[in-house]
Amino acid sequence: MEKSRRELWMKVVVAGLVLGTFLINIKNIFTSCHVDAEYQVAMAYRMLRGDRMFSEMWESHQTSAFFLVFFEWIYLKVTGTTTGIMIYANTIGILCRTVVAFILYGTLKKYVDKKVAYAILILALNLYPKDVMLPDFANMQLWFAVLLICCLIVYLEGSGKVRWLIMGALCLCLEVLSYPSCALVWIPCMILLGMYSQRKKRDMGIFTGVCAASGALYLIYFVRGNPQKFIQFIYEIWSGDESHAVGLEVRLQLLGKDFVALAADFKYFLVMALLALLFAVIGRVICKKRGSEVTAGHFWLTAFSWFTAIYVLAYLVHLPAEEASTKYHFFALYFFVEAAAFLCMRYLNEQEKCVFLTGQLIGFGGFIATLFLSDCGLFTTIPYMIPNLCVSLIPLEKAWAAERKKQEKKETFLPFAPIVLLCAVMIFRNAVYVNGWMVVPANFREDSIFGVDWTADYGPLKGIVNREGTYVADMSYEEWKRLIHPGDKVLILSYPTLTATTYLYEDVEICADSVISTPTYSERMMSYWKENPDKYPDVVVVKCYGGTMMAGGENPVVKWLTEEFDAEQVIDGNYWRYYLRNGIK
C-alpha cells in the first residue's frame, strides 16, 4: 500500500513537472525577444538575401547562421514576408531543444532509475545556456554537444557500428560551426576513444579524418580563388568585434572578478552546508533511536541532498541578493553537484563510468572553449555545462541505491526531493521571468512577466509580448514603411545595442559590416565599404532619443555621417533619425 501511494505521488509530481514545462515553453514562444536573438534572425536573413559569407558579412558568429537560414527560407517561401518571424524562430528553437532532450533521455534512461531519467529530461527541457529560445550559436553549441555525447555513448557501449562514430564526428563539426572555439572539444573526444574504444587507433583516425575532411571542404569552398583576401576578412572579423574579441588579460580579469564575487558569498554557502550537516545529524540520531544504523556513505549523501535543497530554496528567495551580479550565482550549484558526482564514481560499473565521463569531458570541453575564447565570464559560461549536470545524476542515483541496499532500507523520496525541487524551480524561473533569468528583487518588475505591457502588432516581432522594446518596434515599423522603400541600401547605427530585426521592416539591402547586437563603429566600416563599394548606403538610420543620437559618441562612422554622407534630407522620428540620400522621400 505504501509503495503504491509513493508511486502515485511520483506520477503526480512528474505529471506536474511535464505540464509546467509545456506551459512555460508556450509562454517563451511569445515573450522571448532578446537583442542576441534578433541578431541571429537578421544574420540568417542577410544570408538568404544573397550576402556572401566572410566577404560581405563580417559578423563574428556567421558560421552559426546555417541552421536558422534553412528554417527562415521555409518561412519566407510559405508566407512571403518577415512579419511574425520571431515567434516562428522561437517555436523552431523550442521544438529543436525538445527533440535533443528526448534523444538524451532515450540514450541515458537505461543507466538510471526511471525517476532520474525523467529528471534528466525535465532539466534538459528547462535549462539553456542563454536567455534565447531560437536556434542561436549558444543553443546550437549545446544541442550538437549533446548529440555528440549520445553518438559516442551508443558507439562506446559496444554497438561497434562505425556510423555512430562518423555521426559523432559530424556533430562535432556542426558544434564547431556553431561556435568555432569548440574545435577544442576534439581533445576530449580523442581521450574518450583512447580510454574506451576497442580499436583505438582506427577509431581515432576515422573520427579525426571525418572532422578534418569536413573542415577542409568548408574552408576550400570559401578560400578558393583568393586565400589572401579570405585571411584579411578573417582578421577584420576578429579584430573589429570589440565586444567579443577581448584579450587574454581581459578574460583573466573577468574570471578573477567572478571568483572574487563568489568568494564574497562564501559565507552563504557555508551557512547552507552547516544547516545541511545539522539536518543530516538529526536524521542519523533519529535512525539510531529507532535501532537503525546509518552508514557513512548514507550520511554524506543525506547531507548533500539537504544542501542541494537548501541551495535551491535560497536561490528561490534571492539569497544572496545584494548585487545584480548575484543572480548568476545559482549556477555555482553545478560545481557542487559535479564534485559530489565524481566522489560517487566508485559506485559505477565500467559502462556507467564511460557514459558519465563522456558527458563530463565533452561538456567540460565546451565550457572551456566558451570561457577562454569569448568575452563571457564564469557565471555566464557555467550553463554550457548542462550536459555535465545531466550525467551527474547517474553516479548520485547509483550511490543512493547502493547505500540503501547495504542497509536493507526501503526506497524513500529523499534522494529525489532535491532533484524535483531543482526542476520545479527551473520551471518557476522560466514561468515568471520574461527570458528565463532569475533576478534580484530590485529588478523584479523590470524583468518579470508582470512588467510586460505591450504586444507587437507589426513586423518581424508581431505577436511578441514584452516590455517597452515592442512598443518602440511598432513605432519604428510605421516610420520605416513611410520613409524607406524596398531596395534601399540601409545602414543602422544604434549603440550600445542594436535591434537588428529593424533591418527586416522592409526588403532593403543591409549595408553594414555586421548586424551584431553589440555593434562597434570604427574604421572597420570604412574598410568594409572599400572592399564592397556596392554596399555604400543611401539611407542611414540612427537611434535617437530626445534629439540625442545613440551612436556611441564621437567615432569615425558618426564623423563620416556628419561630414561626408551628404544627406539631402534629415528627418527626426519618434526613436530614430533618418538620413536620406538620392532623392527626397
Secondary structure in CASP SS format (residue, H / E / C, confidence):
PFRMAT SS
TARGET T0000
AUTHOR 0000-0000-0000
METHOD secondary structure of the structure
MODEL  1
M C 1.00
E H 1.00
K H 1.00
S H 1.00
R H 1.00
R H 1.00
E H 1.00
L H 1.00
W H 1.00
M H 1.00
K H 1.00
V H 1.00
V H 1.00
V H 1.00
A H 1.00
G H 1.00
L H 1.00
V H 1.00
L H 1.00
G H 1.00
T H 1.00
F H 1.00
L H 1.00
I H 1.00
N H 1.00
I H 1.00
K H 1.00
N H 1.00
I H 1.00
F H 1.00
T H 1.00
S C 1.00
C C 1.00
H C 1.00
V H 1.00
D H 1.00
A H 1.00
E H 1.00
Y H 1.00
Q H 1.00
V H 1.00
A H 1.00
M H 1.00
A H 1.00
Y H 1.00
R H 1.00
M H 1.00
L H 1.00
R C 1.00
G C 1.00
D C 1.00
R C 1.00
M E 1.00
F C 1.00
S C 1.00
E C 1.00
M E 1.00
W C 1.00
E C 1.00
S C 1.00
H C 1.00
Q H 1.00
T H 1.00
S H 1.00
A C 1.00
F H 1.00
F H 1.00
L H 1.00
V H 1.00
F H 1.00
F H 1.00
E H 1.00
W H 1.00
I H 1.00
Y H 1.00
L H 1.00
K H 1.00
V H 1.00
T H 1.00
G C 1.00
T C 1.00
T C 1.00
T C 1.00
G C 1.00
I H 1.00
M H 1.00
I H 1.00
Y H 1.00
A H 1.00
N H 1.00
T H 1.00
I H 1.00
G H 1.00
I H 1.00
L H 1.00
C H 1.00
R H 1.00
T H 1.00
V H 1.00
V H 1.00
A H 1.00
F H 1.00
I H 1.00
L H 1.00
Y H 1.00
G H 1.00
T H 1.00
L H 1.00
K H 1.00
K H 1.00
Y H 1.00
V C 1.00
D C 1.00
K H 1.00
K H 1.00
V H 1.00
A H 1.00
Y H 1.00
A H 1.00
I H 1.00
L H 1.00
I H 1.00
L H 1.00
A H 1.00
L H 1.00
N H 1.00
L C 1.00
Y C 1.00
P C 1.00
K C 1.00
D C 1.00
V C 1.00
M C 1.00
L C 1.00
P C 1.00
D C 1.00
F H 1.00
A H 1.00
N H 1.00
M H 1.00
Q H 1.00
L H 1.00
W H 1.00
F H 1.00
A H 1.00
V H 1.00
L H 1.00
L H 1.00
I H 1.00
C H 1.00
C H 1.00
L H 1.00
I H 1.00
V H 1.00
Y H 1.00
L H 1.00
E H 1.00
G H 1.00
S H 1.00
G C 1.00
K C 1.00
V H 1.00
R H 1.00
W H 1.00
L H 1.00
I H 1.00
M H 1.00
G H 1.00
A H 1.00
L H 1.00
C H 1.00
L H 1.00
C H 1.00
L H 1.00
E H 1.00
V H 1.00
L H 1.00
S H 1.00
Y C 1.00
P H 1.00
S H 1.00
C H 1.00
A H 1.00
L H 1.00
V H 1.00
W H 1.00
I H 1.00
P H 1.00
C H 1.00
M H 1.00
I H 1.00
L H 1.00
L H 1.00
G H 1.00
M H 1.00
Y H 1.00
S C 1.00
Q C 1.00
R C 1.00
K H 1.00
K H 1.00
R H 1.00
D H 1.00
M H 1.00
G H 1.00
I H 1.00
F H 1.00
T H 1.00
G H 1.00
V H 1.00
C H 1.00
A H 1.00
A H 1.00
S H 1.00
G H 1.00
A H 1.00
L H 1.00
Y H 1.00
L H 1.00
I H 1.00
Y H 1.00
F H 1.00
V H 1.00
R C 1.00
G C 1.00
N C 1.00
P H 1.00
Q H 1.00
K H 1.00
F H 1.00
I H 1.00
Q H 1.00
F H 1.00
I H 1.00
Y H 1.00
E H 1.00
I H 1.00
W H 1.00
S H 1.00
G H 1.00
D C 1.00
E C 1.00
S C 1.00
H C 1.00
A C 1.00
V C 1.00
G C 1.00
L H 1.00
E H 1.00
V H 1.00
R H 1.00
L H 1.00
Q H 1.00
L H 1.00
L H 1.00
G H 1.00
K H 1.00
D H 1.00
F H 1.00
V H 1.00
A H 1.00
L H 1.00
A H 1.00
A H 1.00
D C 1.00
F H 1.00
K H 1.00
Y H 1.00
F H 1.00
L H 1.00
V H 1.00
M H 1.00
A H 1.00
L H 1.00
L H 1.00
A H 1.00
L H 1.00
L H 1.00
F H 1.00
A H 1.00
V H 1.00
I H 1.00
G H 1.00
R H 1.00
V H 1.00
I H 1.00
C H 1.00
K H 1.00
K H 1.00
R C 1.00
G C 1.00
S C 1.00
E C 1.00
V C 1.00
T C 1.00
A H 1.00
G H 1.00
H H 1.00
F H 1.00
W H 1.00
L H 1.00
T H 1.00
A H 1.00
F H 1.00
S H 1.00
W H 1.00
F H 1.00
T H 1.00
A H 1.00
I H 1.00
Y H 1.00
V H 1.00
L H 1.00
A H 1.00
Y H 1.00
L H 1.00
V C 1.00
H C 1.00
L C 1.00
P C 1.00
A C 1.00
E C 1.00
E C 1.00
A H 1.00
S H 1.00
T H 1.00
K H 1.00
Y H 1.00
H H 1.00
F H 1.00
F H 1.00
A H 1.00
L H 1.00
Y H 1.00
F H 1.00
F H 1.00
V H 1.00
E H 1.00
A H 1.00
A H 1.00
A H 1.00
F H 1.00
L H 1.00
C C 1.00
M H 1.00
R H 1.00
Y H 1.00
L C 1.00
N C 1.00
E H 1.00
Q H 1.00
E H 1.00
K H 1.00
C H 1.00
V H 1.00
F H 1.00
L H 1.00
T H 1.00
G H 1.00
Q H 1.00
L H 1.00
I H 1.00
G H 1.00
F H 1.00
G H 1.00
G H 1.00
F H 1.00
I H 1.00
A H 1.00
T H 1.00
L H 1.00
F H 1.00
L C 1.00
S C 1.00
D C 1.00
C C 1.00
G C 1.00
L H 1.00
F H 1.00
T H 1.00
T H 1.00
I H 1.00
P H 1.00
Y H 1.00
M H 1.00
I H 1.00
P H 1.00
N H 1.00
L H 1.00
C H 1.00
V H 1.00
S H 1.00
L H 1.00
I H 1.00
P H 1.00
L H 1.00
E H 1.00
K H 1.00
A H 1.00
W H 1.00
A H 1.00
A H 1.00
E H 1.00
R H 1.00
K H 1.00
K H 1.00
Q H 1.00
E C 1.00
K C 1.00
K C 1.00
E C 1.00
T C 1.00
F C 1.00
L H 1.00
P H 1.00
F H 1.00
A H 1.00
P H 1.00
I H 1.00
V H 1.00
L H 1.00
L H 1.00
C H 1.00
A H 1.00
V H 1.00
M H 1.00
I H 1.00
F H 1.00
R H 1.00
N H 1.00
A H 1.00
V H 1.00
Y E 1.00
V C 1.00
N C 1.00
G C 1.00
W C 1.00
M C 1.00
V C 1.00
V C 1.00
P H 1.00
A H 1.00
N H 1.00
F H 1.00
R H 1.00
E H 1.00
D H 1.00
S E 1.00
I H 1.00
F H 1.00
G H 1.00
V C 1.00
D C 1.00
W E 1.00
T E 1.00
A C 1.00
D C 1.00
Y C 1.00
G H 1.00
P H 1.00
L H 1.00
K C 1.00
G C 1.00
I C 1.00
V E 1.00
N E 1.00
R C 1.00
E H 1.00
G H 1.00
T H 1.00
Y H 1.00
V H 1.00
A H 1.00
D H 1.00
M H 1.00
S H 1.00
Y H 1.00
E H 1.00
E H 1.00
W H 1.00
K H 1.00
R H 1.00
L H 1.00
I C 1.00
H C 1.00
P C 1.00
G C 1.00
D C 1.00
K E 1.00
V E 1.00
L E 1.00
I E 1.00
L E 1.00
S C 1.00
Y C 1.00
P C 1.00
T C 1.00
L C 1.00
T C 1.00
A H 1.00
T H 1.00
T H 1.00
Y H 1.00
L H 1.00
Y H 1.00
E C 1.00
D C 1.00
V C 1.00
E E 1.00
I E 1.00
C C 1.00
A C 1.00
D C 1.00
S C 1.00
V C 1.00
I C 1.00
S C 1.00
T C 1.00
P C 1.00
T C 1.00
Y C 1.00
S C 1.00
E H 1.00
R H 1.00
M H 1.00
M H 1.00
S H 1.00
Y H 1.00
W H 1.00
K H 1.00
E H 1.00
N C 1.00
P H 1.00
D H 1.00
K H 1.00
Y C 1.00
P C 1.00
D C 1.00
V E 1.00
V E 1.00
V E 1.00
V E 1.00
K E 1.00
C E 1.00
Y E 1.00
G C 1.00
G C 1.00
T E 1.00
M E 1.00
M C 1.00
A C 1.00
G C 1.00
G C 1.00
E C 1.00
N C 1.00
P H 1.00
V H 1.00
V H 1.00
K H 1.00
W H 1.00
L H 1.00
T H 1.00
E H 1.00
E C 1.00
F C 1.00
D C 1.00
A C 1.00
E C 1.00
Q E 1.00
V E 1.00
I E 1.00
D E 1.00
G C 1.00
N C 1.00
Y C 1.00
W E 1.00
R E 1.00
Y E 1.00
Y E 1.00
L E 1.00
R C 1.00
N C 1.00
G C 1.00
I C 1.00
K C 1.00
END
